[in-house]
Amino acid sequence: DVERSRGLGDVYKRQVTNHFQESRRNNSTEMLEDYVEAILALTKKNGETRNSDLAKYFGVSQATVTKNLKRLNSNNLVKSQPYRSIFLTKAGLNLAKVSKKRHEIVYNFLIKLGVSKKIAEQDSEGMEHHVSHETLMLMKKIIEKRK
């Protein structure tokens, strides 16, 4: 029994470790997803996106935006040059569209639950990055049933 309980403990540790590793992976991609989604929205609205637009959008310094753009660039999600517009690569555009869709599903699900628009927007911003595909598909199914 002691050996079995140790084995179960190991399984639990692996599950907890995997859960935390997955959560850390999600956290590491949040910024990437937020930025490509913002670049897509700002470009549609203004015809282009510049560092200053992102700084204003996120309420951060231009230095922070520059640092984050380097990370986006190294992940092949954007093309940018100093003092020029920022452009999404094909991979960046795909990620932006997926992220936007996830956000919309979570937001609309919360609205269907009766959450106010302001709170649904705030909550969906964090949830979209962490919700599993399975949960997201169930949310979508519930939204579509209640139309």
C-alpha positions, 0 to 999 in steps of 0.5 A, a space after each residue: 500500500 505504501 508503494 501504491 500511495 507513492 505511485 499515486 503521489 507521483 501521478 499527482 505531482 506529474 498532473 500538478 506539474 503539468 497543470 502549472 507548466 501549461 499555465 506558465 505556457 499560457 501566461 507566456 503567450 498572453 502578451 503575444 496574443 494581446 499585442 497581435 489582437 491589438 495590432 489587428 484592431 488598430 490597423 483596421 481602425 486607423 489604417 496602420 499601427 505604430 508604437 505610440 498607438 500600442 503604448 496608448 492602447 495598453 497604457 504603457 511606455 513606448 520602451 515597453 512596446 519596443 521590448 515587446 515588439 522585439 519578442 513578437 518579431 523574434 516569434 515571427 508574428 510582426 514585421 517592424 522597423 523604427 519609426 515605421 508602421 507595424 505589420 502582422 506576418 501571416 502567422 501573426 494575423 492567424 494568431 490575432 484572428 484566433 485570439 479575437 475569436 476566443 475573446 468573442 466567445 468568452 465575452 458572449 458567453 459571459 453576456 449570456 450569463 447576465 454579466 454586465 458588458 463592462 465586467 464581461 469585457 474585463 473578465 473575458 480579457 484574462 479568461 480567453 488565454 486560459 480557457 481550454 478548447 473543450 470549455 470554449 467549444 461548450 461555451 460556443 455551443 451554449 451561446 448558439 443554442 440560446 440565440 
